[in-house]
Amino acid sequence: MSQTSKRHGIADFSKRVGMIRKDLHSSNFTPGIGAQAVRNFNEPFKKLHYTYSRAHDLMYTNPACRLADTSMIFSNMHDDPADPRNYYFEQTDFLFENLKSCGTDIFYQLGESFEHKLKPFNARQPENFEKYAEVLAGIVRHYNRGWANGYRWDIKYWEIWNEPDLIGKAWCGTLDEYYHFYSVAAKRLKKEFPEIKVGGPAFCTCIPRVELIRAFLKRTGEEDAPVDFFSWHCYTDDIENLLAQPALVRKVLDEEGYTKTETSLNEWHYTVNIDSIMHYGTPEQYRNAMFGPRGLHGIDSVAFTAAVEAGFQDTPLDTAFFYGCDLFVWGFLNNDGSLNKIYHAVEMTGKLVSEYPNRIYAKSNYKPVYLLGGTDKSGSKYALMVSDYRGTDPELLIELPGIAAPRNLVATILDQEHYPTEIPARLEDGRLRLKKFVPSESAVFFVTFEK
């Protein structure tokens, strides 16, 4: 098939297919408060229009702060968890107030964040599961019931621990011990707060090792513990594998009788083998692994991020959280502190969620291309995000049936050399033509026009 006759996808703005699911557009990222007096990230964060922020790894983005982790809020397990004087909420309160002022809600990961130390000091299994569960109840009570000069925020999601399958790094006992701990904590929280959703286990090695999922469900089922959502993590450069995981998890949950349990992929990110290169590679290898086209901050990562945000919409996933912390390696900042291209790809999805929420039928028939489109509430303004992940065609042709003469057609591109840059775009024979600067590289386009 010649390039002039190839069609890379279709976007039919006359066909509504529901709303763009905003719960699939969330992050592990919050505006930091540790250096907010010199670098306030609130305004850039607002433009992402994230639905939820998972309270996790906050010490990495807020040095010298005591935030969210149970050991940071209740530091002495010999104290009485019924006494509000034994809790330190002040900094976490300030962080959450700031987050909510940006329009984003909280997904609270209870327990401890991941430790990168040679010896874990906080991410150890609790000595007394029942007492630890009482402390967790105090945290929920503070934020949902106003206890200890707290709030009535009705935070919906409460996750119990993080990545317990990383034995010795995020949990220092056995998995069976974790399953029992989860059951003790989940039952205690649901007893006092039946309206919340509790879940876990935030596995990072379970896909496709479905035996781990079944083992968790079997043990918690034996202890009659609630699992309102099942969570896991994935770091990869394989889009199709990532997009297939929610259906696999849904299938296992249904087979085990957990048909009402939600699915939550609450850490995901494009990845290359950056850790070994950072520690053992040459400076040139490090630069390529970070900033080359296939690097962690390269255009493949940018296109991967946009493609996954689009692809999630057609999966049975209930919530999804990009692992975008205010960190140089995994986040949205360049070396000089400026916003990187991954930020701008996420911003495109945020625009769709906030300004063009009425999803339209958009489908690609060319594997590297992923589409997500919508209209505004009036149905007179249109937007389309197009991600070409490692495609090699110099120009993409998107069929727009029923669109003859669009008004105010504007197209921008993200690629290895360009931040959002306006490019010529035209409609010929009902096809939108989007030309790449570098045919052999990934690219992301954002197109808007009016009726």
C-alpha positions as CSV (number, residue, x, y, z in Angstrom):
1,M,0.0,0.0,0.0
2,S,1.4,3.4,-0.9
3,Q,1.9,6.1,1.6
4,T,-0.7,8.3,-0.2
5,S,-3.4,5.6,0.2
6,K,-2.5,4.4,3.7
7,R,-4.9,5.3,6.5
8,H,-3.4,5.2,10.0
9,G,-6.7,5.7,11.9
10,I,-10.2,7.1,12.0
11,A,-11.7,9.8,14.3
12,D,-15.4,10.1,13.9
13,F,-16.5,13.2,15.8
14,S,-20.1,12.5,15.1
15,K,-20.0,9.3,17.2
16,R,-20.0,9.7,20.9
17,V,-18.8,6.7,22.9
18,G,-19.3,8.0,26.4
19,M,-17.0,10.2,28.5
20,I,-13.2,10.1,28.7
21,R,-12.7,8.2,31.9
22,K,-10.8,10.6,34.2
23,D,-10.0,8.0,36.9
24,L,-7.5,6.6,34.5
25,H,-5.6,9.9,34.5
26,S,-4.0,10.0,37.9
27,S,-0.4,10.1,39.4
28,N,1.9,9.4,42.3
29,F,2.9,13.0,42.0
30,T,2.0,16.1,44.1
31,P,3.3,19.6,44.1
32,G,6.2,19.5,46.6
33,I,6.2,21.6,49.7
34,G,9.8,21.0,50.8
35,A,11.1,23.9,48.7
36,Q,7.9,25.6,47.7
37,A,9.1,29.0,48.8
38,V,11.7,28.9,46.0
39,R,9.9,26.7,43.4
40,N,6.2,26.5,43.6
41,F,4.8,23.8,41.2
42,N,1.1,24.4,41.8
43,E,0.3,26.1,38.5
44,P,2.0,23.5,36.2
45,F,0.4,20.8,38.3
46,K,-3.1,22.2,37.9
47,K,-2.7,22.1,34.1
48,L,-2.3,18.3,34.3
49,H,-5.9,17.9,35.7
50,Y,-5.0,14.8,37.6
51,T,-8.0,13.1,39.3
52,Y,-6.1,11.4,42.1
53,S,-2.6,11.6,43.6
54,R,-1.3,8.5,45.3
55,A,0.3,9.4,48.6
56,H,3.5,7.5,48.1
57,D,7.3,8.1,48.0
58,L,6.7,11.7,49.2
59,M,10.0,11.9,51.1
60,Y,11.8,11.8,47.8
61,T,10.1,14.8,46.5
62,N,10.1,16.7,49.9
63,P,13.4,16.3,51.6
64,A,13.5,16.8,55.4
65,C,9.7,16.6,55.6
66,R,7.6,14.1,57.6
67,L,4.8,13.1,55.3
68,A,2.1,10.5,54.9
69,D,4.0,7.3,55.8
70,T,2.8,5.7,59.0
71,S,6.2,5.9,60.7
72,M,6.3,9.7,59.9
73,I,2.9,10.3,61.4
74,F,3.1,7.9,64.4
75,S,6.8,7.4,65.1
76,N,6.7,5.5,68.3
77,M,4.8,2.2,68.3
78,H,5.0,2.1,72.1
79,D,2.6,5.0,72.3
80,D,-1.2,4.8,72.6
81,P,-2.9,5.0,69.2
82,A,-6.1,6.3,70.8
83,D,-4.4,9.5,72.0
84,P,-4.3,12.1,69.2
85,R,-1.3,13.8,70.8
86,N,0.8,10.8,69.6
87,Y,0.3,11.6,65.9
88,Y,2.1,14.2,63.8
89,F,-0.2,15.4,61.0
90,E,0.9,19.0,60.4
91,Q,3.1,18.6,57.4
92,T,0.9,16.0,55.7
93,D,-2.1,18.2,56.3
94,F,-0.4,21.1,54.6
95,L,0.7,18.9,51.6
96,F,-2.9,17.6,51.2
97,E,-4.5,21.0,51.6
98,N,-2.2,22.2,48.9
99,L,-2.9,19.2,46.7
100,K,-6.7,19.6,47.0
101,S,-6.4,23.4,46.2
102,C,-5.0,22.2,42.8
103,G,-8.2,20.2,42.2
104,T,-6.8,16.7,42.8
105,D,-8.1,14.2,45.3
106,I,-6.1,11.8,47.5
107,F,-5.5,8.1,47.1
108,Y,-3.8,7.2,50.4
109,Q,-1.1,4.4,50.5
110,L,-1.0,3.4,54.2
111,G,2.2,1.9,55.6
112,E,5.6,2.8,54.3
113,S,7.1,3.9,51.0
114,F,9.9,2.1,49.2
115,E,13.3,2.3,50.8
116,H,16.5,2.4,48.7
117,K,18.8,2.0,51.7
118,L,21.1,-0.9,52.1
119,K,19.2,-1.7,55.3
120,P,15.5,-0.9,55.5
121,F,14.5,1.0,58.6
122,N,10.8,1.8,58.0
123,A,9.6,-0.7,55.5
124,R,9.7,-3.6,57.9
125,Q,6.7,-5.6,58.9
126,P,5.0,-4.3,62.0
127,E,5.7,-6.1,65.3
128,N,2.1,-5.9,66.4
129,F,-0.4,-6.1,63.5
130,E,-3.4,-5.3,65.6
131,K,-1.8,-2.2,67.2
132,Y,-0.6,-1.0,63.8
133,A,-4.1,-1.4,62.4
134,E,-5.3,0.9,65.2
135,V,-2.8,3.5,64.1
136,L,-4.1,3.3,60.5
137,A,-7.6,3.8,61.8
138,G,-6.4,6.9,63.5
139,I,-5.1,8.2,60.2
140,V,-8.3,7.5,58.4
141,R,-10.3,9.0,61.2
142,H,-8.2,12.2,61.0
143,Y,-8.9,12.8,57.3
144,N,-12.4,11.5,57.0
145,R,-14.0,12.0,60.4
146,G,-12.4,15.2,61.6
147,W,-10.6,13.5,64.5
148,A,-7.5,15.2,66.0
149,N,-8.4,18.6,64.5
150,G,-8.7,16.9,61.1
151,Y,-10.9,16.9,58.0
152,R,-14.0,15.4,56.5
153,W,-12.6,14.8,53.1
154,D,-14.2,11.4,52.5
155,I,-11.0,10.0,50.9
156,K,-12.3,7.0,49.1
157,Y,-9.2,4.8,48.4
158,W,-7.0,3.4,51.2
159,E,-4.2,1.0,50.1
160,I,-2.5,-1.2,52.7
161,W,1.3,-1.2,52.2
162,N,3.4,-1.1,49.0
163,E,5.2,-3.8,47.0
164,P,5.4,-6.5,49.7
165,D,6.6,-9.0,47.0
166,L,10.0,-7.1,47.1
167,I,11.0,-9.1,50.1
168,G,13.8,-7.3,52.1
169,K,13.2,-4.0,50.3
170,A,9.6,-3.1,50.8
171,W,8.5,-5.8,53.3
172,C,10.9,-7.8,55.5
173,G,8.7,-10.7,56.3
174,T,7.2,-13.5,54.2
175,L,4.3,-12.9,51.8
176,D,2.1,-15.1,54.0
177,E,2.8,-12.8,56.9
178,Y,1.9,-9.8,54.7
179,Y,-1.4,-11.5,53.7
180,H,-2.3,-11.9,57.3
181,F,-1.3,-8.3,58.1
182,Y,-3.4,-7.0,55.2
183,S,-6.4,-9.0,56.5
184,V,-6.0,-7.6,60.0
185,A,-5.7,-4.0,58.8
186,A,-8.4,-4.2,56.2
187,K,-11.0,-5.7,58.5
188,R,-10.2,-3.2,61.2
189,L,-10.6,-0.2,58.8
190,K,-13.8,-1.5,57.3
191,K,-15.3,-2.1,60.7
192,E,-15.1,1.6,61.6
193,F,-15.3,3.0,58.1
194,P,-17.5,0.8,56.0
195,E,-17.9,3.5,53.4
196,I,-14.2,3.5,52.3
197,K,-12.5,1.2,49.8
198,V,-9.5,-0.7,51.1
199,G,-7.2,-2.7,48.9
200,G,-3.8,-3.7,47.8
201,P,-1.3,-5.3,47.6
202,A,0.5,-3.1,45.1
203,F,2.5,-6.0,43.7
204,C,5.3,-5.2,41.4
205,T,6.1,-8.7,40.1
206,C,2.6,-10.3,39.7
207,I,2.1,-9.9,36.0
208,P,2.0,-12.5,34.4
209,R,2.6,-14.5,37.6
210,V,-1.1,-14.9,38.3
211,E,-0.3,-17.4,41.1
212,L,0.6,-14.4,43.3
213,I,-2.8,-12.8,42.7
214,R,-4.5,-16.1,43.5
215,A,-2.4,-16.6,46.6
216,F,-3.3,-13.2,47.9
217,L,-7.0,-13.7,47.2
218,K,-7.0,-17.2,48.7
219,R,-5.5,-16.1,52.0
220,T,-7.5,-12.9,52.4
221,G,-10.6,-14.9,51.5
222,E,-9.8,-17.4,54.2
223,E,-9.6,-14.6,56.7
224,D,-12.8,-13.0,55.4
225,A,-10.9,-9.7,54.6
226,P,-12.3,-7.2,52.1
227,V,-10.5,-6.5,48.9
228,D,-12.3,-3.5,47.4
229,F,-9.5,-3.0,44.8
230,F,-6.6,-5.0,43.6
231,S,-3.4,-2.9,42.8
232,W,-0.2,-3.7,41.0
233,H,2.7,-1.9,39.2
234,C,4.4,-2.2,35.9
235,Y,7.5,-0.6,34.3
236,T,8.1,-1.5,30.7
237,D,8.5,-0.3,27.1
238,D,5.9,-2.8,25.8
239,I,2.6,-1.0,25.3
240,E,0.6,-4.0,24.2
241,N,1.7,-6.0,27.2
242,L,0.9,-3.2,29.6
243,L,-2.6,-2.6,28.0
244,A,-3.3,-6.4,28.2
245,Q,-2.7,-6.6,31.9
246,P,-6.0,-5.1,33.2
247,A,-8.0,-7.8,31.3
248,L,-5.8,-10.5,32.7
249,V,-6.2,-9.2,36.3
250,R,-9.9,-8.8,35.8
251,K,-10.2,-12.4,34.5
252,V,-8.3,-13.8,37.6
253,L,-10.4,-11.7,40.0
254,D,-13.7,-12.9,38.4
255,E,-12.5,-16.5,38.4
256,E,-11.8,-16.2,42.1
257,G,-15.3,-14.7,42.8
258,Y,-14.1,-11.1,43.2
259,T,-16.4,-9.7,40.6
260,K,-16.9,-6.4,42.4
261,T,-13.2,-5.8,43.2
262,E,-11.8,-2.9,41.2
263,T,-8.5,-3.0,39.3
264,S,-5.9,-0.4,40.0
265,L,-2.6,-0.1,38.1
266,N,-1.2,2.5,40.5
267,E,2.4,2.7,39.3
268,W,3.3,2.6,35.6
269,H,6.0,4.2,33.5
270,Y,8.1,3.7,30.4
271,T,11.5,2.2,31.4
272,V,14.9,1.2,30.1
273,N,17.7,-0.4,32.1
274,I,18.6,2.9,33.6
275,D,19.7,1.8,37.1
276,S,22.7,-0.3,36.0
277,I,23.7,2.4,33.5
278,M,23.5,5.1,36.1
279,H,25.9,3.2,38.4
280,Y,28.2,1.4,36.0
281,G,27.8,3.0,32.6
282,T,30.0,5.6,30.9
283,P,28.8,9.2,30.8
284,E,27.8,8.8,27.2
285,Q,25.8,5.7,27.9
286,Y,24.1,7.5,30.7
287,R,23.2,10.5,28.5
288,N,21.7,8.1,25.9
289,A,19.8,6.1,28.5
290,M,18.3,9.3,29.9
291,F,18.0,11.7,26.9
292,G,18.4,9.7,23.7
293,P,15.3,8.9,21.6
294,R,14.8,5.6,23.5
295,G,15.9,7.0,26.8
296,L,13.9,7.6,29.9
297,H,13.3,11.2,28.9
298,G,13.5,10.6,25.2
299,I,10.7,10.8,22.6
300,D,9.9,7.1,22.9
301,S,9.0,7.7,26.6
302,V,6.9,10.7,25.6
303,A,5.0,8.8,22.9
304,F,4.6,5.7,25.2
305,T,3.1,7.9,27.9
306,A,0.5,9.4,25.5
307,A,-0.3,6.1,23.9
308,V,-0.9,4.3,27.3
309,E,-3.1,7.2,28.5
310,A,-5.2,6.7,25.3
311,G,-5.1,2.9,25.4
312,F,-6.3,2.6,29.0
313,Q,-9.6,3.9,27.9
314,D,-10.5,0.6,26.2
315,T,-9.4,-1.7,29.1
316,P,-11.4,-2.9,32.1
317,L,-9.1,-0.8,34.4
318,D,-10.8,1.3,37.1
319,T,-7.9,3.5,38.2
320,A,-4.4,4.2,36.8
321,F,-1.5,6.2,38.3
322,F,1.5,7.4,36.3
323,Y,4.6,7.1,38.4
324,G,5.4,10.8,37.8
325,C,7.1,12.1,40.9
326,D,8.7,15.6,41.2
327,L,11.9,13.7,40.6
328,F,14.4,14.2,37.8
329,V,14.6,10.5,36.9
330,W,10.9,9.6,36.9
331,G,9.3,12.9,36.8
332,F,8.6,16.0,34.7
333,L,11.8,18.1,35.1
334,N,14.9,18.6,33.0
335,N,18.3,19.1,34.5
336,D,17.8,22.8,34.6
337,G,14.4,22.5,36.3
338,S,12.4,23.2,33.2
339,L,9.4,21.1,32.3
340,N,10.3,18.1,30.1
341,K,8.4,16.7,27.1
342,I,6.8,13.9,29.2
343,Y,5.0,16.7,31.2
344,H,3.6,18.1,27.9
345,A,2.3,14.7,26.8
346,V,0.5,14.3,30.1
347,E,-0.8,17.9,29.8
348,M,-2.4,16.8,26.5
349,T,-4.4,14.1,28.2
350,G,-5.3,16.6,30.9
351,K,-6.7,19.0,28.3
352,L,-8.9,16.2,26.9
353,V,-10.2,15.2,30.4
354,S,-10.9,18.8,31.4
355,E,-11.9,20.6,28.1
356,Y,-13.0,17.9,25.7
357,P,-14.5,15.2,28.0
358,N,-17.1,13.8,25.6
359,R,-15.2,10.9,24.0
360,I,-15.6,10.2,20.3
361,Y,-15.0,7.1,18.3
362,A,-11.3,7.0,17.4
363,K,-9.5,3.9,16.3
364,S,-6.1,3.1,14.8
365,N,-5.6,0.4,12.3
366,Y,-1.8,0.8,12.4
367,K,-0.2,-0.7,15.5
368,P,2.3,2.1,16.4
369,V,-0.5,4.7,16.4
370,Y,-2.9,5.3,19.3
371,L,-5.7,7.8,19.3
372,L,-7.9,9.6,21.8
373,G,-10.4,12.3,20.9
374,G,-13.2,14.3,22.4
375,T,-15.5,17.3,22.1
376,D,-16.3,20.0,24.5
377,K,-19.6,20.0,26.4
378,S,-21.3,22.1,23.6
379,G,-20.1,19.7,20.9
380,S,-18.7,22.5,18.8
381,K,-15.0,22.2,19.7
382,Y,-12.9,19.1,18.9
383,A,-9.6,17.7,20.0
384,L,-7.5,14.7,19.0
385,M,-4.3,13.3,20.5
386,V,-2.3,11.1,18.2
387,S,0.7,9.1,19.5
388,D,3.0,7.4,17.0
389,Y,5.2,5.1,19.1
390,R,8.3,4.0,17.2
391,G,6.5,4.3,13.9
392,T,8.5,4.8,10.7
393,D,6.0,6.5,8.4
394,P,6.9,10.1,7.6
395,E,3.3,11.3,7.6
396,L,0.2,10.1,9.4
397,L,-3.2,10.1,7.7
398,I,-6.3,10.2,10.0
399,E,-9.7,9.9,8.4
400,L,-12.2,12.4,9.7
401,P,-15.6,11.4,8.3
402,G,-18.1,14.2,8.1
403,I,-15.5,17.0,8.5
404,A,-15.2,19.0,5.3
405,A,-13.9,22.4,6.3
406,P,-12.8,22.6,9.9
407,R,-12.3,26.0,11.4
408,N,-9.3,27.2,13.4
409,L,-7.4,23.9,12.7
410,V,-4.3,23.9,14.9
411,A,-1.8,21.0,15.2
412,T,1.2,20.8,17.5
413,I,4.0,18.1,17.6
414,L,6.2,16.7,20.3
415,D,9.3,14.9,19.0
416,Q,12.9,14.4,20.0
417,E,14.0,17.9,19.0
418,H,10.8,19.8,19.5
419,Y,8.7,20.9,22.5
420,P,5.1,21.6,21.6
421,T,5.5,23.2,18.2
422,E,2.8,24.2,15.8
423,I,3.0,22.5,12.4
424,P,1.1,22.8,9.2
425,A,-1.9,20.5,9.1
426,R,-4.4,20.1,6.3
427,L,-7.5,18.1,5.5
428,E,-7.5,16.5,2.1
429,D,-10.2,14.1,0.9
430,G,-11.5,13.7,4.4
431,R,-8.0,12.8,5.8
432,L,-6.0,14.8,8.3
433,R,-2.4,14.9,7.3
434,L,0.2,15.1,10.1
435,K,3.8,15.2,9.0
436,K,6.7,14.2,11.2
437,F,10.0,16.0,11.2
438,V,11.9,12.8,11.6
439,P,10.2,9.8,9.9
440,S,12.0,7.1,11.8
441,E,11.2,8.4,15.3
442,S,8.3,8.6,17.7
443,A,6.1,11.7,17.8
444,V,3.0,12.9,19.5
445,F,0.4,15.3,17.9
446,F,-2.4,17.3,19.5
447,V,-5.0,18.7,17.1
448,T,-7.9,21.1,17.8
449,F,-10.5,22.6,15.5
450,E,-14.0,23.9,15.5
451,K,-17.2,22.9,13.8
